[in-house]
């Protein structure tokens, strides 16, 4: 029997379908999804889960979403960062340190500046940790790590026979500072990882929830935690 997970990764899926069912614009669903993220942060604190990673926007979706929809996603994302910087927000009440990972250089410069300010502002917190994956892809993360290691091998600071899983982890976006997820939860009814933390989730327990992300309720969250505690993790054995 497992205890509660230390690290939960969440694939925030279903915003657009949620909006479609209500006959609203796609960005109505994205706005509702942001409100849900605030709520889930408080649940994590309540159940003693110190680490949460949220898959907010994939690199693929950043490139492929309709221009208007992407503009609204980034607008709402920026507004949420402003709330963190200027108002009361669950990251402050839960003492949550926020980090952003992904190919952040793809994002508008002003948004990058906001993210840096949020990271600086919350760096004093050490009770809970939120990793926001934006313009992120697991394969891209591995490629970026390989490039960084290859440069150091070429420069003579790393020898090829020194490369192992532990060293490799330090070149991932999380720099080996955050434990790998114990469980991955995907909302929206789809049953796939969609390029989310594919290195880090090698031994994570997977849970797929039919509810759209904005519809996720505390009862369902508790049910998933209960199911996790019933499982026996084997770590490949």
N, C-alpha and C positions, 0 to 999 in steps of 0.2 A: 504493500500500500504506500502510495506517495503522499507527501504533504502538499500544500499549495505550491504551485510553481514559483520560482524566483523571477523568471523572465518569461513574459508572454509576448509573442509577436502576433500582430493583428493585420489581416488584409481587409481593408475597409472597402468592401465591394457592395454594390447595389444602390448607390445614390441615384443614378440615372433612372433605373427601373422603378425605384420608389417614387420619383417625381412623375414618371410617365403614368403610373397607375393613378396618380392624383390629377392627371392632365395638366401638369405644371411644366415649366421649362426645366432642362437638365440642371441648371445651376440652383434651382430651388432645392433639389436633392443634395447638392454639394453644401449648401448653407446649412441644411438640416444635419448633414454629416459632421460638420464642425461642432455644432451644439452637442451632438452625441459624444464626440471625442472628449469634450470637457467632462461629461457625465462619467465616462468610463475611467477617467483619471481618478475620480473620487472612489469608484469601486475598487480600483487597484490598491488604493491606500487602505480602504476598509478591510480588505482581505490579505493585507500584508504582502503584496506583490511589489517588490522594489523596482523592477525593470519592466518597461513596456516599450516595444518597438512598433511603430505604426506605419504601414505602407500607404502613404497618402497619394502619391502620383508616380507612376512608373516612367522610366525614360522613354519607353515605347509610346505610352499615352501622351507624353509631352509632345512628341513629334507628330502624332496622328490625330489628336482630338481636333474637332472643328475650331477655327480661330476664335469665334465668339465664346464658345464654351470654355476654352483654355483661358481666355482673358478674364472671364468671370471667376474661374477657379483660382487664378493667381490674385485677383482682386480680393476675394473673400479670405484667402490665405494671408495676404498682407494685412487686412483689417484685423484678423485674429492676432497677428504678431503685434500690431499696435495696441490691442487690448492688453496683451501680456506686458508691454512696455509701459503702459500708462494707467492701467486700471487694476482692480481686483480680478484675479483669475485663479482657477484651480491649481495652476502650477505653483502659485505662491502659497496658497493655503495648504497644499500637500507637500511643500518644500521639494519641488521636483526640478532637477537640473535637466535642461533641454539641450539636445544636440541634433544637428541636421546632417544627414549623410546622403550621398548621391553625387551625380555629376552636376554640382551646384553651379558651375560656370555656365551651364545652359540657361540658367534663370536670369531674369532682368536684374541689372546691377543694383537697383534700389532695393529689390527684394533680398538680394544677397546681403546688403548692408543691414537690413532689418534683422535677418537671421543671425548675423554676427552680434548685433546688440542684444538679442534675446539670449544667445549663448553666454555672453559676458555677464548680463544681469543675473542669470540663474546659476552661474558657476559657483556661487557661494552655498548652494544647496547640496546636500549629500544624503538626504533621506530616501528620495525616489529619483529615478532616472527615466527620461522619455527620449527615445531616439526617433526622430521624424525622417522617414525615408521619402525623399522628394527628388524627381528627375533621377530615380534610382533604378538599377537593374542588377540582379545578382551576378549574371555573367559579366557585365561590364565591370563590376567591382573586382571580380577575379582577374580579369584582363588588366585592370589598372594595377593590382597588386603584383602581377607577373612582370609588368613593365618596370615597376619600381625596383623589384628584386633584380631583374636583369641588368638594370643600370648599375646597381651596386656590385654585382658580380663582375661586370665589365670594368668597373673602376677599382676592383681589387679589395673592396671593403667587406665583401661576403664571398666565401668559397662555396662552390656548388655542393660539396658534401656536408655543408652546414645547414642546408635548406631542409626543414621538416615542417610538420603541421604547426608546431608552436611558433616558429619563426614566421611562417607564412601568415599566421593570424595577425601578427603585428603590422602587416602591410595592407590589411583590409581597412575599410573606412573607420571601423570602431577601434582600430589599433590594438586589439586584444585586451582592451580595458573593461569590456562589458561581457559578462558570461553569455554563452550561447543560449538561445531560447529553449526552454523546457517544453513549451507547447506553442503551436501555431494555430490560430483561430481565423477561419475565413467566413465572413458573412456573405449573404447573397445567393447561396445555394449551389455555386460552382464548386467543383472538387479538383482543384489544382493549385499549385503554388505561384504560378505566374511570375517566375523569376525573382521571388522574394527570399532573401537570405539563404540562398541555396547551399552555400558552404556551411553556414552556421547552423542550419536546421537539419543537418544530417541525421541526428538522433532525436529530434523533437517529436513529440506526440502531436498528431494532426487532428483537428476538429473542424467540421464543416457545418455551418448553421444556415438554415433556410431563410431566416429573417434577413431583410435588407439591412445594411449598416444603420441607417437612421431609425430602424424599427427595433434594434437590439435592446432588450430590456434586462433588468437586473436578474430576474428569475432565470432567464436563459443563460446569462453569464454564470450564475451560481450552478446551474445544471451542468455546464461544461466543466467547471472546477470539480464538481462531484465526480464526474466521469474520469477526469484526469487522476484523481486520488485513487480510483479503483484500478488503474492500470499499473502494470509492473514494467518499468522501463528496462530495456535490455542492452542499450548502447551497442548494438550490432552483434551481441553474443548469442 
